[in-house]
Amino acid sequence: MRFVVPCSFAGVQHLGDSVCSFVKTIPARAAYAVQLITEEIATNIVKYAHDDPDGRDFTVEIEPCEEGVLVRFVDEGKPFDPTKAPEPDLLAPLEDRRPGGLGLPLVQRFAASIRYHREGTRNRLEVRIRLYGA
Amino acid sequence: MSEVEFVASLGMGMLVQNAKALQRNHVRMVLADPPQLVEDALRQAGIDSVLPIGHGAAEVEALLAA
């Protein structure tokens, strides 16, 4: 399944609706992981990939793989390797919590593996999700 | 939260911001009865370290009173 997503929050919302329908046939835990990872990475692309996202788009492909499900994101935004993003303090007290920063840690925890490549002008991110188990 | 089927970082951030606002008024917030997958996501994000998660009225009331 391949989605071409406008680089906007409405695009992410529409993507989420499409993915929700697509994952109904796989185990619930894997379906949750696919939905969550898709939303988090797509939101990051919209927020940070381009200084002016108007008129831009990116692609999301979801397909079977050895581990279970492969989700591939390709965008033409600024280089960004999410596997090297700093980990926030998830045990910080409430008064020290700041908005944001939870998305990539969630992706890392729900993914079986994450691979990033910069290919020319493109970011290519492949996230694998186990169909069964944690 | 028993009817919440999905929450991602945006929703979690809103929960934390609400809890912070309540804390400033000395009000405690507890997440009650999330479904298992939602609870797992909340715990993976460390939300349970600042927002207690409880199941059933008795446990939730005990957490609120703690």
N, CA and C atoms of all chains as a GROMACS GRO file, in nm:
protein
  600
    1MET      N    1   0.086  -0.119   0.000
    1MET     CA    2   0.000   0.000   0.000
    1MET      C    3   0.090   0.124   0.000
    2ARG      N    4   0.061   0.217  -0.091
    2ARG     CA    5   0.144   0.337  -0.101
    2ARG      C    6   0.055   0.461  -0.090
    3PHE      N    7   0.096   0.553  -0.005
    3PHE     CA    8   0.020   0.676   0.014
    3PHE      C    9   0.108   0.794  -0.024
    4VAL      N   10   0.055   0.886  -0.101
    4VAL     CA   11   0.122   1.014  -0.124
    4VAL      C   12   0.050   1.116  -0.036
    5VAL      N   13   0.126   1.174   0.057
    5VAL     CA   14   0.063   1.253   0.163
    5VAL      C   15   0.100   1.400   0.148
    6PRO      N   16   0.002   1.489   0.136
    6PRO     CA   17   0.034   1.632   0.137
    6PRO      C   18   0.103   1.669   0.269
    7CYS      N   19   0.199   1.758   0.260
    7CYS     CA   20   0.277   1.793   0.379
    7CYS      C   21   0.198   1.893   0.464
    8SER      N   22   0.095   1.842   0.530
    8SER     CA   23   0.007   1.926   0.613
    8SER      C   24  -0.052   1.838   0.722
    9PHE      N   25  -0.104   1.902   0.826
    9PHE     CA   26  -0.166   1.823   0.934
    9PHE      C   27  -0.294   1.755   0.885
   10ALA      N   28  -0.363   1.819   0.791
   10ALA     CA   29  -0.480   1.753   0.732
   10ALA      C   30  -0.436   1.628   0.657
   11GLY      N   31  -0.321   1.636   0.592
   11GLY     CA   32  -0.268   1.518   0.522
   11GLY      C   33  -0.238   1.405   0.618
   12VAL      N   34  -0.181   1.440   0.733
   12VAL     CA   35  -0.151   1.338   0.834
   12VAL      C   36  -0.280   1.275   0.887
   13GLN      N   37  -0.381   1.359   0.907
   13GLN     CA   38  -0.511   1.308   0.955
   13GLN      C   39  -0.570   1.210   0.855
   14HIS      N   40  -0.565   1.247   0.728
   14HIS     CA   41  -0.621   1.160   0.624
   14HIS      C   42  -0.540   1.030   0.615
   15LEU      N   43  -0.408   1.043   0.627
   15LEU     CA   44  -0.322   0.924   0.626
   15LEU      C   45  -0.360   0.831   0.741
   16GLY      N   46  -0.380   0.891   0.860
   16GLY     CA   47  -0.417   0.810   0.977
   16GLY      C   48  -0.546   0.734   0.954
   17ASP      N   49  -0.646   0.800   0.893
   17ASP     CA   50  -0.773   0.733   0.864
   17ASP      C   51  -0.751   0.616   0.768
   18SER      N   52  -0.668   0.638   0.667
   18SER     CA   53  -0.642   0.532   0.568
   18SER      C   54  -0.569   0.415   0.632
   19VAL      N   55  -0.469   0.447   0.715
   19VAL     CA   56  -0.390   0.341   0.780
   19VAL      C   57  -0.478   0.262   0.876
   20CYS      N   58  -0.567   0.332   0.947
   20CYS     CA   59  -0.657   0.267   1.042
   20CYS      C   60  -0.739   0.160   0.970
   21SER      N   61  -0.788   0.190   0.852
   21SER     CA   62  -0.865   0.091   0.776
   21SER      C   63  -0.775  -0.022   0.730
   22PHE      N   64  -0.653   0.013   0.689
   22PHE     CA   65  -0.561  -0.085   0.631
   22PHE      C   66  -0.517  -0.190   0.733
   23VAL      N   67  -0.500  -0.151   0.860
   23VAL     CA   68  -0.442  -0.241   0.958
   23VAL      C   69  -0.545  -0.326   1.034
   24LYS      N   70  -0.669  -0.316   0.995
   24LYS     CA   71  -0.774  -0.389   1.068
   24LYS      C   72  -0.754  -0.541   1.064
   25THR      N   73  -0.678  -0.588   0.965
   25THR     CA   74  -0.665  -0.734   0.949
   25THR      C   75  -0.544  -0.791   1.022
   26ILE      N   76  -0.461  -0.707   1.085
   26ILE     CA   77  -0.342  -0.759   1.154
   26ILE      C   78  -0.364  -0.755   1.304
   27PRO      N   79  -0.283  -0.828   1.383
   27PRO     CA   80  -0.304  -0.831   1.528
   27PRO      C   81  -0.308  -0.690   1.588
   28ALA      N   82  -0.387  -0.675   1.694
   28ALA     CA   83  -0.416  -0.542   1.749
   28ALA      C   84  -0.290  -0.468   1.791
   29ARG      N   85  -0.196  -0.539   1.854
   29ARG     CA   86  -0.075  -0.470   1.903
   29ARG      C   87   0.008  -0.417   1.786
   30ALA      N   88   0.021  -0.497   1.680
   30ALA     CA   89   0.095  -0.453   1.562
   30ALA      C   90   0.021  -0.340   1.492
   31ALA      N   91  -0.111  -0.348   1.488
   31ALA     CA   92  -0.190  -0.242   1.426
   31ALA      C   93  -0.170  -0.110   1.499
   32TYR      N   94  -0.169  -0.118   1.633
   32TYR     CA   95  -0.148   0.004   1.712
   32TYR      C   96  -0.010   0.062   1.681
   33ALA      N   97   0.090  -0.025   1.672
   33ALA     CA   98   0.227   0.021   1.645
   33ALA      C   99   0.236   0.086   1.507
   34VAL      N  100   0.173   0.027   1.408
   34VAL     CA  101   0.176   0.084   1.272
   34VAL      C  102   0.110   0.222   1.274
   35GLN      N  103  -0.005   0.232   1.338
   35GLN     CA  104  -0.076   0.361   1.344
   35GLN      C  105   0.008   0.466   1.416
   36LEU      N  106   0.064   0.427   1.531
   36LEU     CA  107   0.139   0.522   1.611
   36LEU      C  108   0.265   0.568   1.538
   37ILE      N  109   0.339   0.475   1.483
   37ILE     CA  110   0.465   0.510   1.414
   37ILE      C  111   0.435   0.596   1.292
   38THR      N  112   0.330   0.561   1.219
   38THR     CA  113   0.295   0.640   1.100
   38THR      C  114   0.260   0.782   1.140
   39GLU      N  115   0.178   0.796   1.245
   39GLU     CA  116   0.138   0.932   1.286
   39GLU      C  117   0.258   1.012   1.336
   40GLU      N  118   0.344   0.948   1.416
   40GLU     CA  119   0.456   1.023   1.473
   40GLU      C  120   0.555   1.069   1.366
   41ILE      N  121   0.592   0.978   1.277
   41ILE     CA  122   0.691   1.015   1.175
   41ILE      C  123   0.630   1.115   1.076
   42ALA      N  124   0.506   1.091   1.034
   42ALA     CA  125   0.442   1.184   0.940
   42ALA      C  126   0.429   1.323   1.001
   43THR      N  127   0.392   1.329   1.128
   43THR     CA  128   0.381   1.459   1.195
   43THR      C  129   0.516   1.529   1.199
   44ASN      N  130   0.622   1.454   1.227
   44ASN     CA  131   0.756   1.514   1.228
   44ASN      C  132   0.794   1.569   1.092
   45ILE      N  133   0.760   1.496   0.987
   45ILE     CA  134   0.792   1.544   0.851
   45ILE      C  135   0.720   1.676   0.825
   46VAL      N  136   0.591   1.680   0.860
   46VAL     CA  137   0.514   1.802   0.837
   46VAL      C  138   0.572   1.919   0.917
   47LYS      N  139   0.610   1.893   1.041
   47LYS     CA  140   0.655   2.002   1.128
   47LYS      C  141   0.796   2.050   1.094
   48TYR      N  142   0.884   1.957   1.054
   48TYR     CA  143   1.026   1.995   1.050
   48TYR      C  144   1.096   1.977   0.916
   49ALA      N  145   1.039   1.902   0.821
   49ALA     CA  146   1.117   1.870   0.701
   49ALA      C  147   1.141   1.991   0.613
   50HIS      N  148   1.042   2.081   0.605
   50HIS     CA  149   1.053   2.194   0.513
   50HIS      C  150   1.027   2.325   0.588
   51ASP      N  151   1.102   2.428   0.548
   51ASP     CA  152   1.072   2.561   0.604
   51ASP      C  153   0.934   2.607   0.556
   52ASP      N  154   0.900   2.575   0.432
   52ASP     CA  155   0.768   2.608   0.379
   52ASP      C  156   0.706   2.481   0.320
   53PRO      N  157   0.622   2.411   0.397
   53PRO     CA  158   0.569   2.282   0.351
   53PRO      C  159   0.457   2.293   0.247
   54ASP      N  160   0.409   2.416   0.220
   54ASP     CA  161   0.298   2.430   0.125
   54ASP      C  162   0.334   2.369  -0.010
   55GLY      N  163   0.245   2.283  -0.060
   55GLY     CA  164   0.266   2.224  -0.191
   55GLY      C  165   0.358   2.104  -0.191
   56ARG      N  166   0.419   2.074  -0.078
   56ARG     CA  167   0.509   1.958  -0.068
   56ARG      C  168   0.428   1.834  -0.036
   57ASP      N  169   0.488   1.719  -0.063
   57ASP     CA  170   0.427   1.595  -0.017
   57ASP      C  171   0.538   1.495   0.016
   58PHE      N  172   0.498   1.382   0.072
   58PHE     CA  173   0.592   1.274   0.103
   58PHE      C  174   0.517   1.143   0.083
   59THR      N  175   0.592   1.035   0.079
   59THR     CA  176   0.526   0.906   0.056
   59THR      C  177   0.541   0.814   0.178
   60VAL      N  178   0.440   0.734   0.198
   60VAL     CA  179   0.442   0.631   0.302
   60VAL      C  180   0.402   0.500   0.236
   61GLU      N  181   0.486   0.400   0.250
   61GLU     CA  182   0.454   0.268   0.196
   61GLU      C  183   0.449   0.168   0.311
   62ILE      N  184   0.348   0.084   0.308
   62ILE     CA  185   0.331  -0.019   0.411
   62ILE      C  186   0.323  -0.154   0.341
   63GLU      N  187   0.411  -0.244   0.382
   63GLU     CA  188   0.415  -0.374   0.313
   63GLU      C  189   0.460  -0.482   0.410
   64PRO      N  190   0.432  -0.607   0.378
   64PRO     CA  191   0.479  -0.717   0.464
   64PRO      C  192   0.632  -0.728   0.458
   65CYS      N  193   0.693  -0.774   0.566
   65CYS     CA  194   0.836  -0.801   0.568
   65CYS      C  195   0.859  -0.922   0.659
   66GLU      N  196   0.984  -0.963   0.670
   66GLU     CA  197   1.014  -1.084   0.748
   66GLU      C  198   0.967  -1.071   0.893
   67GLU      N  199   0.988  -0.953   0.952
   67GLU     CA  200   0.949  -0.932   1.093
   67GLU      C  201   0.799  -0.917   1.108
   68GLY      N  202   0.734  -0.869   1.004
   68GLY     CA  203   0.590  -0.845   1.013
   68GLY      C  204   0.545  -0.739   0.915
   69VAL      N  205   0.567  -0.613   0.954
   69VAL     CA  206   0.522  -0.501   0.870
   69VAL      C  207   0.637  -0.402   0.855
   70LEU      N  208   0.658  -0.357   0.732
   70LEU     CA  209   0.757  -0.252   0.703
   70LEU      C  210   0.682  -0.126   0.665
   71VAL      N  211   0.717  -0.016   0.732
   71VAL     CA  212   0.663   0.115   0.696
   71VAL      C  213   0.780   0.200   0.647
   72ARG      N  214   0.769   0.248   0.524
   72ARG     CA  215   0.878   0.326   0.463
   72ARG      C  216   0.830   0.469   0.437
   73PHE      N  217   0.908   0.564   0.486
   73PHE     CA  218   0.876   0.706   0.466
   73PHE      C  219   0.983   0.767   0.376
   74VAL      N  220   0.943   0.839   0.275
   74VAL     CA  221   1.039   0.910   0.189
   74VAL      C  222   0.993   1.055   0.176
   75ASP      N  223   1.083   1.147   0.211
   75ASP     CA  224   1.051   1.288   0.194
   75ASP      C  225   1.173   1.360   0.138
   76GLU      N  226   1.148   1.477   0.084
   76GLU     CA  227   1.256   1.555   0.024
   76GLU      C  228   1.289   1.676   0.110
   77GLY      N  229   1.278   1.658   0.238
   77GLY     CA  230   1.305   1.768   0.330
   77GLY      C  231   1.451   1.772   0.374
   78LYS      N  232   1.472   1.853   0.477
   78LYS     CA  233   1.608   1.866   0.532
   78LYS      C  234   1.654   1.732   0.586
   79PRO      N  235   1.785   1.703   0.577
   79PRO     CA  236   1.834   1.576   0.631
   79PRO      C  237   1.800   1.564   0.780
   80PHE      N  238   1.744   1.450   0.817
   80PHE     CA  239   1.714   1.427   0.959
   80PHE      C  240   1.714   1.277   0.986
   81ASP      N  241   1.802   1.236   1.075
   81ASP     CA  242   1.811   1.094   1.112
   81ASP      C  243   1.746   1.076   1.249
   82PRO      N  244   1.624   1.024   1.253
   82PRO     CA  245   1.555   1.010   1.383
   82PRO      C  246   1.621   0.911   1.476
   83THR      N  247   1.705   0.824   1.421
   83THR     CA  248   1.772   0.727   1.509
   83THR      C  249   1.880   0.795   1.594
   84LYS      N  250   1.915   0.919   1.557
   84LYS     CA  251   2.018   0.990   1.634
   84LYS      C  252   1.961   1.105   1.714
   85ALA      N  253   1.829   1.111   1.722
   85ALA     CA  254   1.767   1.218   1.801
   85ALA      C  255   1.792   1.193   1.950
   86PRO      N  256   1.820   1.299   2.026
   86PRO     CA  257   1.846   1.279   2.170
   86PRO      C  258   1.720   1.229   2.242
   87GLU      N  259   1.742   1.144   2.338
   87GLU     CA  260   1.631   1.088   2.416
   87GLU      C  261   1.592   1.185   2.528
   88PRO      N  262   1.464   1.224   2.535
   88PRO     CA  263   1.423   1.310   2.646
   88PRO      C  264   1.420   1.230   2.776
   89ASP      N  265   1.417   1.303   2.888
   89ASP     CA  266   1.408   1.238   3.018
   89ASP      C  267   1.262   1.201   3.043
   90LEU      N  268   1.232   1.072   3.022
   90LEU     CA  269   1.093   1.026   3.036
   90LEU      C  270   1.053   1.008   3.181
   91LEU      N  271   1.147   1.029   3.273
   91LEU     CA  272   1.115   1.018   3.415
   91LEU      C  273   1.118   1.154   3.484
   92ALA      N  274   1.126   1.260   3.405
   92ALA     CA  275   1.131   1.394   3.465
   92ALA      C  276   1.002   1.421   3.541
   93PRO      N  277   1.012   1.497   3.652
   93PRO     CA  278   0.889   1.528   3.726
   93PRO      C  279   0.795   1.615   3.644
   94LEU      N  280   0.669   1.615   3.686
   94LEU     CA  281   0.565   1.682   3.609
   94LEU      C  282   0.600   1.828   3.581
   95GLU      N  283   0.651   1.897   3.683
   95GLU     CA  284   0.676   2.040   3.666
   95GLU      C  285   0.785   2.068   3.563
   96ASP      N  286   0.870   1.969   3.536
   96ASP     CA  287   0.979   1.988   3.439
   96ASP      C  288   0.943   1.941   3.299
   97ARG      N  289   0.824   1.882   3.283
   97ARG     CA  290   0.786   1.831   3.150
   97ARG      C  291   0.755   1.948   3.056
   98ARG      N  292   0.803   1.933   2.932
   98ARG     CA  293   0.777   2.032   2.829
   98ARG      C  294   0.695   1.967   2.718
   99PRO      N  295   0.616   2.047   2.646
   99PRO     CA  296   0.539   1.987   2.534
   99PRO      C  297   0.632   1.929   2.428
  100GLY      N  298   0.591   1.821   2.369
  100GLY     CA  299   0.667   1.761   2.259
  100GLY      C  300   0.778   1.670   2.307
  101GLY      N  301   0.843   1.606   2.210
  101GLY     CA  302   0.958   1.523   2.241
  101GLY      C  303   0.927   1.378   2.270
  102LEU      N  304   0.798   1.342   2.274
  102LEU     CA  305   0.763   1.204   2.307
  102LEU      C  306   0.752   1.115   2.183
  103GLY      N  307   0.737   1.176   2.067
  103GLY     CA  308   0.708   1.099   1.946
  103GLY      C  309   0.816   1.001   1.908
  104LEU      N  310   0.939   1.048   1.895
  104LEU     CA  311   1.046   0.959   1.850
  104LEU      C  312   1.078   0.850   1.953
  105PRO      N  313   1.078   0.880   2.084
  105PRO     CA  314   1.096   0.770   2.179
  105PRO      C  315   0.988   0.663   2.165
  106LEU      N  316   0.866   0.705   2.138
  106LEU     CA  317   0.759   0.606   2.119
  106LEU      C  318   0.786   0.521   1.995
  107VAL      N  319   0.830   0.586   1.887
  107VAL     CA  320   0.863   0.512   1.765
  107VAL      C  321   0.970   0.408   1.795
  108GLN      N  322   1.074   0.451   1.868
  108GLN     CA  323   1.185   0.359   1.899
  108GLN      C  324   1.137   0.241   1.982
  109ARG      N  325   1.042   0.266   2.071
  109ARG     CA  326   0.996   0.158   2.159
  109ARG      C  327   0.900   0.062   2.090
  110PHE      N  328   0.826   0.111   1.993
  110PHE     CA  329   0.728   0.026   1.925
  110PHE      C  330   0.785  -0.042   1.802
  111ALA      N  331   0.903  -0.001   1.758
  111ALA     CA  332   0.961  -0.058   1.636
  111ALA      C  333   1.052  -0.175   1.669
  112ALA      N  334   1.057  -0.272   1.577
  112ALA     CA  335   1.156  -0.380   1.590
  112ALA      C  336   1.291  -0.330   1.541
  113SER      N  337   1.292  -0.248   1.437
  113SER     CA  338   1.417  -0.187   1.388
  113SER      C  339   1.384  -0.060   1.311
  114ILE      N  340   1.482   0.030   1.307
  114ILE     CA  341   1.466   0.157   1.234
  114ILE      C  342   1.594   0.180   1.154
  115ARG      N  343   1.578   0.205   1.024
  115ARG     CA  344   1.696   0.233   0.940
  115ARG      C  345   1.673   0.364   0.865
  116TYR      N  346   1.775   0.448   0.869
  116TYR     CA  347   1.767   0.576   0.800
  116TYR      C  348   1.875   0.584   0.694
  117HIS      N  349   1.838   0.637   0.576
  117HIS     CA  350   1.936   0.666   0.472
  117HIS      C  351   1.904   0.804   0.415
  118ARG      N  352   2.009   0.878   0.384
  118ARG     CA  353   1.993   0.999   0.304
  118ARG      C  354   2.032   0.960   0.162
  119GLU      N  355   1.936   0.970   0.071
  119GLU     CA  356   1.961   0.932  -0.068
  119GLU      C  357   1.945   1.057  -0.155
  120GLY      N  358   2.057   1.119  -0.189
  120GLY     CA  359   2.049   1.242  -0.268
  120GLY      C  360   1.977   1.349  -0.189
  121THR      N  361   1.862   1.391  -0.239
  121THR     CA  362   1.787   1.496  -0.171
  121THR      C  363   1.676   1.439  -0.082
  122ARG      N  364   1.678   1.307  -0.063
  122ARG     CA  365   1.567   1.244   0.007
  122ARG      C  366   1.607   1.180   0.140
  123ASN      N  367   1.518   1.194   0.237
  123ASN     CA  368   1.526   1.113   0.359
  123ASN      C  369   1.446   0.986   0.336
  124ARG      N  370   1.507   0.874   0.367
  124ARG     CA  371   1.436   0.747   0.352
  124ARG      C  372   1.445   0.674   0.487
  125LEU      N  373   1.332   0.652   0.547
  125LEU     CA  374   1.326   0.590   0.679
  125LEU      C  375   1.244   0.462   0.670
  126GLU      N  376   1.304   0.352   0.714
  126GLU     CA  377   1.234   0.223   0.712
  126GLU      C  378   1.218   0.174   0.855
  127VAL      N  379   1.093   0.154   0.894
  127VAL     CA  380   1.062   0.108   1.029
  127VAL      C  381   0.995  -0.028   1.019
  128ARG      N  382   1.052  -0.125   1.086
  128ARG     CA  383   0.993  -0.259   1.087
  128ARG      C  384   0.923  -0.285   1.220
  129ILE      N  385   0.808  -0.350   1.209
  129ILE     CA  386   0.724  -0.374   1.327
  129ILE      C  387   0.691  -0.522   1.332
  130ARG      N  388   0.710  -0.580   1.449
  130ARG     CA  389   0.678  -0.723   1.463
  130ARG      C  390   0.527  -0.744   1.459
  131LEU      N  391   0.489  -0.851   1.391
  131LEU     CA  392   0.346  -0.881   1.382
  131LEU      C  393   0.294  -0.939   1.514
  132TYR      N  394   0.382  -1.013   1.581
  132TYR     CA  395   0.345  -1.076   1.708
  132TYR      C  396   0.449  -1.042   1.813
  133GLY      N  397   0.410  -1.046   1.939
  133GLY     CA  398   0.503  -1.020   2.048
  133GLY      C  399   0.519  -0.872   2.071
  134ALA      N  400   0.609  -0.840   2.167
  134ALA     CA  401   0.629  -0.701   2.207
  134ALA      C  402   0.700  -0.622   2.100
  135MET      N  403  -1.089   0.653   3.071
  135MET     CA  404  -1.034   0.644   2.936
  135MET      C  405  -1.076   0.515   2.866
  136SER      N  406  -1.174   0.448   2.920
  136SER     CA  407  -1.203   0.313   2.872
  136SER      C  408  -1.245   0.309   2.725
  137GLU      N  409  -1.292   0.421   2.672
  137GLU     CA  410  -1.335   0.422   2.531
  137GLU      C  411  -1.231   0.482   2.438
  138VAL      N  412  -1.113   0.516   2.493
  138VAL     CA  413  -1.005   0.569   2.409
  138VAL      C  414  -0.936   0.452   2.340
  139GLU      N  415  -0.938   0.453   2.208
  139GLU     CA  416  -0.880   0.341   2.133
  139GLU      C  417  -0.736   0.366   2.091
  140PHE      N  418  -0.696   0.494   2.088
  140PHE     CA  419  -0.563   0.525   2.036
  140PHE      C  420  -0.517   0.657   2.095
  141VAL      N  421  -0.392   0.661   2.136
  141VAL     CA  422  -0.333   0.788   2.177
  141VAL      C  423  -0.188   0.788   2.132
  142ALA      N  424  -0.144   0.900   2.076
  142ALA     CA  425  -0.005   0.916   2.033
  142ALA      C  426   0.055   1.031   2.113
  143SER      N  427   0.173   1.076   2.072
  143SER     CA  428   0.245   1.173   2.155
  143SER      C  429   0.169   1.304   2.171
  144LEU      N  430   0.095   1.344   2.068
  144LEU     CA  431   0.022   1.471   2.079
  144LEU      C  432  -0.080   1.464   2.193
  145GLY      N  433  -0.157   1.357   2.197
  145GLY     CA  434  -0.256   1.340   2.304
  145GLY      C  435  -0.190   1.325   2.440
  146MET      N  436  -0.078   1.254   2.443
  146MET     CA  437  -0.007   1.238   2.571
  146MET      C  438   0.043   1.373   2.622
  147GLY      N  439   0.092   1.454   2.530
  147GLY     CA  440   0.139   1.587   2.570
  147GLY      C  441   0.027   1.671   2.627
  148MET      N  442  -0.092   1.658   2.569
  148MET     CA  443  -0.206   1.733   2.620
  148MET      C  444  -0.244   1.686   2.760
  149LEU      N  445  -0.237   1.554   2.783
  149LEU     CA  446  -0.264   1.502   2.918
  149LEU      C  447  -0.166   1.560   3.019
  150VAL      N  448  -0.039   1.563   2.981
  150VAL     CA  449   0.064   1.614   3.073
  150VAL      C  450   0.043   1.763   3.100
  151GLN      N  451   0.011   1.839   2.996
  151GLN     CA  452  -0.012   1.983   3.016
  151GLN      C  453  -0.133   2.006   3.106
  152ASN      N  454  -0.238   1.927   3.088
  152ASN     CA  455  -0.354   1.938   3.176
  152ASN      C  456  -0.318   1.905   3.320
  153ALA      N  457  -0.239   1.800   3.337
  153ALA     CA  458  -0.199   1.761   3.472
  153ALA      C  459  -0.115   1.870   3.538
  154LYS      N  460  -0.029   1.934   3.457
  154LYS     CA  461   0.052   2.043   3.513
  154LYS      C  462  -0.036   2.160   3.558
  155ALA      N  463  -0.136   2.192   3.475
  155ALA     CA  464  -0.226   2.302   3.510
  155ALA      C  465  -0.303   2.270   3.638
  156LEU      N  466  -0.347   2.144   3.650
  156LEU     CA  467  -0.419   2.104   3.771
  156LEU      C  468  -0.327   2.105   3.893
  157GLN      N  469  -0.202   2.062   3.872
  157GLN     CA  470  -0.108   2.058   3.984
  157GLN      C  471  -0.086   2.197   4.043
  158ARG      N  472  -0.084   2.297   3.954
  158ARG     CA  473  -0.065   2.434   4.004
  158ARG      C  474  -0.180   2.475   4.095
  159ASN      N  475  -0.294   2.411   4.078
  159ASN     CA  476  -0.410   2.439   4.165
  159ASN      C  477  -0.427   2.330   4.271
  160HIS      N  478  -0.319   2.253   4.290
  160HIS     CA  479  -0.317   2.148   4.393
  160HIS      C  480  -0.425   2.044   4.370
  161VAL      N  481  -0.450   2.015   4.243
  161VAL     CA  482  -0.546   1.911   4.207
  161VAL      C  483  -0.470   1.798   4.140
  162ARG      N  484  -0.499   1.676   4.181
  162ARG     CA  485  -0.429   1.560   4.130
  162ARG      C  486  -0.509   1.496   4.016
  163MET      N  487  -0.438   1.450   3.915
  163MET     CA  488  -0.504   1.387   3.799
  163MET      C  489  -0.460   1.242   3.790
  164VAL      N  490  -0.556   1.156   3.764
  164VAL     CA  491  -0.529   1.012   3.750
  164VAL      C  492  -0.590   0.966   3.617
  165LEU      N  493  -0.520   0.879   3.547
  165LEU     CA  494  -0.572   0.822   3.422
  165LEU      C  495  -0.648   0.695   3.458
  166ALA      N  496  -0.778   0.696   3.433
  166ALA     CA  497  -0.863   0.586   3.479
  166ALA      C  498  -0.900   0.492   3.365
  167ASP      N  499  -0.876   0.366   3.387
  167ASP     CA  500  -0.926   0.258   3.300
  167ASP      C  501  -0.887   0.266   3.154
  168PRO      N  502  -0.760   0.297   3.122
  168PRO     CA  503  -0.724   0.293   2.979
  168PRO      C  504  -0.724   0.148   2.930
  169PRO      N  505  -0.764   0.124   2.805
  169PRO     CA  506  -0.748  -0.010   2.748
  169PRO      C  507  -0.600  -0.050   2.747
  170GLN      N  508  -0.574  -0.180   2.741
  170GLN     CA  509  -0.438  -0.230   2.758
  170GLN      C  510  -0.338  -0.167   2.659
  171LEU      N  511  -0.375  -0.159   2.531
  171LEU     CA  512  -0.281  -0.106   2.432
  171LEU      C  513  -0.252   0.042   2.457
  172VAL      N  514  -0.355   0.116   2.497
  172VAL     CA  515  -0.335   0.258   2.528
  172VAL      C  516  -0.247   0.271   2.652
  173GLU      N  517  -0.274   0.188   2.752
  173GLU     CA  518  -0.192   0.192   2.874
  173GLU      C  519  -0.046   0.159   2.842
  174ASP      N  520  -0.025   0.060   2.757
  174ASP     CA  521   0.113   0.024   2.719
  174ASP      C  522   0.184   0.143   2.655
  175ALA      N  523   0.115   0.213   2.566
  175ALA     CA  524   0.176   0.329   2.500
  175ALA      C  525   0.207   0.438   2.602
  176LEU      N  526   0.114   0.462   2.694
  176LEU     CA  527   0.137   0.563   2.798
  176LEU      C  528   0.260   0.527   2.882
  177ARG      N  529   0.271   0.400   2.917
  177ARG     CA  530   0.384   0.357   2.999
  177ARG      C  531   0.515   0.364   2.921
  178GLN      N  532   0.511   0.327   2.791
  178GLN     CA  533   0.632   0.334   2.709
  178GLN      C  534   0.684   0.477   2.700
  179ALA      N  535   0.593   0.574   2.705
  179ALA     CA  536   0.633   0.714   2.698
  179ALA      C  537   0.665   0.771   2.836
  180GLY      N  538   0.656   0.690   2.939
  180GLY     CA  539   0.687   0.736   3.074
  180GLY      C  540   0.580   0.825   3.135
  181ILE      N  541   0.462   0.826   3.075
  181ILE     CA  542   0.354   0.911   3.127
  181ILE      C  543   0.314   0.867   3.267
  182ASP      N  544   0.323   0.737   3.293
  182ASP     CA  545   0.281   0.686   3.425
  182ASP      C  546   0.371   0.735   3.537
  183SER      N  547   0.489   0.788   3.502
  183SER     CA  548   0.577   0.839   3.608
  183SER      C  549   0.527   0.974   3.661
  184VAL      N  550   0.442   1.042   3.585
  184VAL     CA  551   0.388   1.169   3.633
  184VAL      C  552   0.236   1.168   3.645
  185LEU      N  553   0.173   1.072   3.579
  185LEU     CA  554   0.027   1.061   3.585
  185LEU      C  555  -0.008   0.918   3.622
  186PRO      N  556  -0.051   0.894   3.746
  186PRO     CA  557  -0.083   0.757   3.786
  186PRO      C  558  -0.195   0.698   3.700
  187ILE      N  559  -0.184   0.568   3.676
  187ILE     CA  560  -0.285   0.496   3.599
  187ILE      C  561  -0.354   0.399   3.693
  188GLY      N  562  -0.487   0.404   3.695
  188GLY     CA  563  -0.561   0.314   3.783
  188GLY      C  564  -0.676   0.246   3.711
  189HIS      N  565  -0.717   0.135   3.768
  189HIS     CA  566  -0.829   0.060   3.711
  189HIS      C  567  -0.934   0.036   3.819
  190GLY      N  568  -1.057   0.070   3.789
  190GLY     CA  569  -1.166   0.050   3.883
  190GLY      C  570  -1.176   0.169   3.978
  191ALA      N  571  -1.297   0.194   4.022
  191ALA     CA  572  -1.324   0.313   4.105
  191ALA      C  573  -1.241   0.314   4.232
  192ALA      N  574  -1.226   0.200   4.297
  192ALA     CA  575  -1.155   0.197   4.425
  192ALA      C  576  -1.008   0.235   4.407
  193GLU      N  577  -0.943   0.176   4.306
  193GLU     CA  578  -0.801   0.207   4.284
  193GLU      C  579  -0.783   0.352   4.242
  194VAL      N  580  -0.871   0.399   4.156
  194VAL     CA  581  -0.860   0.538   4.110
  194VAL      C  582  -0.879   0.635   4.226
  195GLU      N  583  -0.977   0.608   4.311
  195GLU     CA  584  -1.000   0.696   4.426
  195GLU      C  585  -0.882   0.692   4.522
  196ALA      N  586  -0.822   0.575   4.537
  196ALA     CA  587  -0.705   0.565   4.625
  196ALA      C  588  -0.588   0.645   4.568
  197LEU      N  589  -0.570   0.640   4.436
  197LEU     CA  590  -0.462   0.716   4.373
  197LEU      C  591  -0.488   0.866   4.386
  198LEU      N  592  -0.612   0.906   4.372
  198LEU     CA  593  -0.645   1.048   4.385
  198LEU      C  594  -0.620   1.098   4.527
  199ALA      N  595  -0.640   1.009   4.623
  199ALA     CA  596  -0.624   1.049   4.764
  199ALA      C  597  -0.480   1.040   4.810
  200ALA      N  598  -0.395   0.976   4.731
  200ALA     CA  599  -0.255   0.950   4.776
  200ALA      C  600  -0.178   1.081   4.789
   0.00000   0.00000   0.00000
